[in-house]
Amino acid sequence: QVQLVESGGGLVQAGGSLRLACAASGRTLRDYSVGWFRQAPGKEREFVAHIRRNVGNTYYRDSRFTIARDNAKNTVYLQMNSLEPEDTGVYYCAAASGMLLSSIRNPNQYNYWGQGTQVTVSS
């Protein structure tokens, strides 16, 4: 079983950048496909980015986000640029040991979740 801890959230002005980290313990994170999701108050959790296990293919909500692994640190990062107030929310990382490509945007398909990190973008 893998445990996930997010960090790197905070308050940033519109147009700024943040890099979030998802650090894993208990298992090797490269053996898992990892997704980032976000949830704003009163809204459903929505897909942001995904990186496949093994092959490392990446998928995004839009081009302002970049997901990457650092296997030496057992960590997955989410680089977020040109942030907008609409990007405000709690950001979660999630992992799954096996997943169909068609399912990567569905939060119910992930087995393990972190506690989330708050991102607030001011206008």
C-alpha positions as CSV (number, residue, x, y, z in Angstrom):
1,Q,0.0,0.0,0.0
2,V,1.3,3.5,-0.9
3,Q,0.8,6.6,1.2
4,L,0.7,10.0,-0.5
5,V,1.4,13.4,0.9
6,E,1.0,16.6,-1.1
7,S,2.8,19.9,-0.5
8,G,3.6,23.1,-2.2
9,G,0.2,24.8,-2.2
10,G,-0.3,28.4,-1.1
11,L,-1.5,31.8,-2.1
12,V,-0.4,33.2,-5.5
13,Q,-1.5,36.1,-7.7
14,A,-3.1,35.6,-11.0
15,G,-0.5,34.9,-13.6
16,G,1.9,33.3,-11.2
17,S,3.1,29.7,-10.8
18,L,3.3,27.0,-8.2
19,R,4.8,23.6,-8.1
20,L,3.0,20.9,-6.1
21,A,4.7,17.8,-4.9
22,C,3.2,14.4,-4.2
23,A,5.6,12.4,-2.0
24,A,5.1,8.6,-1.6
25,S,6.0,6.2,1.1
26,G,5.4,2.5,1.6
27,R,5.8,1.6,-2.1
28,T,7.7,2.7,-5.2
29,L,5.6,5.4,-6.9
30,R,6.9,4.6,-10.4
31,D,4.9,1.4,-10.2
32,Y,1.7,3.4,-10.1
33,S,-0.1,5.7,-12.5
34,V,-0.6,9.0,-10.8
35,G,-3.2,11.7,-11.2
36,W,-3.7,15.2,-9.9
37,F,-7.2,16.4,-9.2
38,R,-8.7,19.5,-7.7
39,Q,-11.9,20.4,-5.9
40,A,-13.3,23.9,-5.4
41,P,-15.9,24.6,-2.7
42,G,-19.3,23.3,-3.8
43,K,-17.9,21.6,-6.9
44,E,-17.0,18.1,-7.9
45,R,-13.5,16.8,-7.9
46,E,-12.0,17.4,-11.4
47,F,-9.1,16.0,-13.4
48,V,-6.0,18.1,-13.8
49,A,-3.2,15.8,-15.0
50,H,-2.0,12.2,-15.2
51,I,1.2,10.3,-15.7
52,R,1.2,6.6,-16.7
53,R,3.3,4.0,-14.8
54,N,6.2,2.5,-16.7
55,V,5.9,4.4,-20.0
56,G,5.4,7.8,-18.4
57,N,2.9,9.2,-20.9
58,T,1.2,12.3,-19.7
59,Y,-2.3,13.8,-20.1
60,Y,-3.6,17.2,-19.1
61,R,-6.6,19.3,-18.5
62,D,-4.9,22.1,-20.4
63,S,-1.4,23.2,-21.4
64,R,-0.6,25.3,-18.4
65,F,0.1,22.2,-16.3
66,T,3.0,19.8,-16.4
67,I,3.3,16.5,-14.5
68,A,6.6,14.8,-13.9
69,R,8.3,12.1,-11.8
70,D,11.4,12.2,-9.8
71,N,12.0,8.5,-9.1
72,A,15.0,9.1,-6.9
73,K,12.7,11.1,-4.6
74,N,9.7,8.9,-5.0
75,T,7.8,12.0,-5.9
76,V,5.5,13.3,-8.6
77,Y,5.3,17.0,-9.3
78,L,2.7,19.2,-10.8
79,Q,4.0,22.5,-12.3
80,M,1.2,25.0,-12.7
81,N,1.8,28.2,-14.7
82,S,-0.3,31.2,-15.7
83,L,-2.6,30.6,-12.8
84,E,-6.1,32.0,-12.7
85,P,-8.6,32.6,-9.9
86,E,-10.6,29.7,-11.3
87,D,-7.7,27.4,-10.5
88,T,-8.4,27.9,-6.7
89,G,-9.2,24.7,-4.8
90,V,-7.7,21.8,-2.9
91,Y,-5.3,19.8,-5.1
92,Y,-5.0,16.1,-4.5
93,C,-2.7,13.5,-5.9
94,A,-4.0,9.9,-6.4
95,A,-2.4,6.6,-7.5
96,A,-3.5,3.4,-9.1
97,S,-1.5,0.3,-9.8
98,G,-3.5,-0.5,-12.9
99,M,-5.8,1.7,-14.9
100,L,-7.3,1.8,-18.4
101,L,-6.4,5.0,-20.3
102,S,-10.1,5.7,-20.7
103,S,-10.5,5.9,-16.9
104,I,-7.7,8.4,-16.0
105,R,-10.1,11.3,-15.6
106,N,-12.4,9.4,-13.3
107,P,-11.4,9.9,-9.6
108,N,-13.3,6.7,-8.6
109,Q,-10.7,4.7,-10.5
110,Y,-7.8,5.6,-8.2
111,N,-7.1,3.5,-5.1
112,Y,-4.9,5.8,-3.0
113,W,-5.2,9.5,-2.2
114,G,-3.3,12.2,-0.3
115,Q,-4.9,14.6,2.1
116,G,-4.7,17.6,-0.4
117,T,-3.0,20.9,-0.5
118,Q,-4.8,24.3,-0.8
119,V,-4.1,26.5,-3.8
120,T,-5.6,30.0,-3.8
121,V,-5.2,32.3,-6.7
122,S,-6.0,36.0,-6.1
123,S,-7.2,38.3,-8.9
